């Protein structure tokens, strides 16, 4: 969590993203995203 200057409100890096209300940890989402991006395409070009 981070505080900006004199603001008393705390926030996390997921605020304002689609991961904000997820019950899965961010590390799980990041691993899934990596696996999808690193996988070979299903159809040959």
Secondary structure, 3 states (H helix, E strand, C coil): CECCCCCCCCECCCCCCCCCCCCCCHHHHHHHHHHHHHCCCCCCC
